[in-house]
Amino acid sequence: MESSSSALSRLSNLQRHLQPPHSNSKIRQGLVKLSPEVAEALSTGHPVVALESTIISHGMPYPKNLETAKEVEAIVRENGAVPATVAILDGVPCVGLSMGELERLATLGTKAQKTARRDIAHVVANRGNGATTVSATMFFASMVGIHVFVTGGIGGVHRHGEQTMDISSDLTELGRTPVAVISAGVKSILDIPRTLEYLETQGVCVAAYNTNEFPAFFTERSGCKVHCRVDTPDDCARLIDANLKLKLGTGTLIAVPIPKEHSASGGLIESAIQIALREARLETSQLHFVFNFFLQFIIYFASSFTYMELDP
Ligand SMILES: O=c1[nH]cc([C@@H]2O[C@H](COP(=O)(O)O)[C@@H](O)[C@H]2O)c(=O)[nH]1
């Protein structure tokens, strides 16, 4: 606990040092709405933790989503920081939501547009409601001077991403926005080794908490080693501090494995996911077989007709 509070004070000193109060928000006045609590915390150098909102609107049904959002905010408060949930409401990017706004977002559910960086201008221009993903949340957090952001899982490179190019903009955002993202890793349905390769290309420092391995969201292990290990909140604060002071310009990803007490249920979910993936692969290969069979059939007939036409 002592090391966690010294890490908090280190971060808040850093925030004060690197971010003269409201320098950004003054420049961008009117573009982003800060909740009074977040504005006060940022101006006094009190630690602030950003939270995303896609997980609220798209990740769970109502009212579970609202309960979880409140619970997460309460955990941030219990640990001495101010939570800043980010969302776009009626076209206004909000950093820090009131209980009413949180409730509104939760009841909107999927009617709130899933908003990644590429969607921000569109949602704002149309005065829409947007639930921000990791990339959009990082963008707004950085804009107002919040350096730490906590979430469940970030997006990554999808399986077969080398063919589909389906790569989450969360990864490019980590390569361009100096915010530390603390998460349980990436979803295990994604391609974890390629996600880590992509982050390396983007120059993102990926650290794992109390382990040498990148966690697999529902389980502690993914089989992928990381180059940076952090063991205490102080280690994390020093890493974030170095990244910001050196103005590397990139984000930091700190992956925290699922707590031991939940690893049994996590393992159960993970094995169900692996079975589903195997079944999907099998179905795809059966479909390929049927498709190839019909293709050969069509080619055979088409060529017979062509011969008949050429040589009646
Ligand atoms: O288990 C989950 N992890 C992450 C997300 C959300 O999905 C986003 C990534 O979406 P995409 O793969 O479309 O970039 C993340 O930033 C996060 O907001 C989610 O819905 N479920």
The ligand as a Tripos MOL2 file, in Angstrom:
@<TRIPOS>MOLECULE
LIG
   21    22     1     0     0
SMALL
NO_CHARGES

@<TRIPOS>ATOM
      1 O1        -13.1760   -7.7190  -24.3690 O.2       1 LIG1
      2 C1        -13.2420   -6.6240  -24.9450 C.ar      1 LIG1
      3 N1        -12.1420   -5.8720  -25.0990 N.ar      1 LIG1
      4 C2        -12.1660   -4.6870  -25.7330 C.ar      1 LIG1
      5 C3        -13.3050   -4.1720  -26.2460 C.ar      1 LIG1
      6 C4        -13.4160   -2.8400  -26.9350 C.3       1 LIG1
      7 O2        -13.1150   -3.0180  -28.3010 O.3       1 LIG1
      8 C5        -12.1560   -2.0330  -28.6970 C.3       1 LIG1
      9 C6        -11.3520   -2.5230  -29.8740 C.3       1 LIG1
     10 O3        -12.1990   -2.6430  -30.9520 O.3       1 LIG1
     11 P1        -11.6450   -2.9430  -32.4220 P.3       1 LIG1
     12 O4        -11.1150   -4.3510  -32.3880 O.co2     1 LIG1
     13 O5        -12.8400   -2.7980  -33.3160 O.co2     1 LIG1
     14 O6        -10.5900   -1.9230  -32.6970 O.co2     1 LIG1
     15 C7        -11.3470   -1.7760  -27.4610 C.3       1 LIG1
     16 O7        -10.6710   -0.5480  -27.5280 O.3       1 LIG1
     17 C8        -12.4070   -1.8010  -26.3970 C.3       1 LIG1
     18 O8        -13.0630   -0.5680  -26.3200 O.3       1 LIG1
     19 C9        -14.4710   -4.9570  -26.1240 C.ar      1 LIG1
     20 O9        -15.5530   -4.5860  -26.5860 O.2       1 LIG1
     21 N2        -14.3980   -6.1800  -25.4680 N.ar      1 LIG1
@<TRIPOS>BOND
     1     1     2 2
     2     2     3 ar
     3     2    21 ar
     4     3     4 ar
     5     4     5 ar
     6     5     6 1
     7     5    19 ar
     8     6     7 1
     9     6    17 1
    10     7     8 1
    11     8     9 1
    12     8    15 1
    13     9    10 1
    14    10    11 1
    15    11    12 2
    16    11    13 1
    17    11    14 1
    18    15    16 1
    19    15    17 1
    20    17    18 1
    21    19    20 2
    22    19    21 ar
@<TRIPOS>SUBSTRUCTURE
     1 LIG1         1 GROUP 0 **** ****
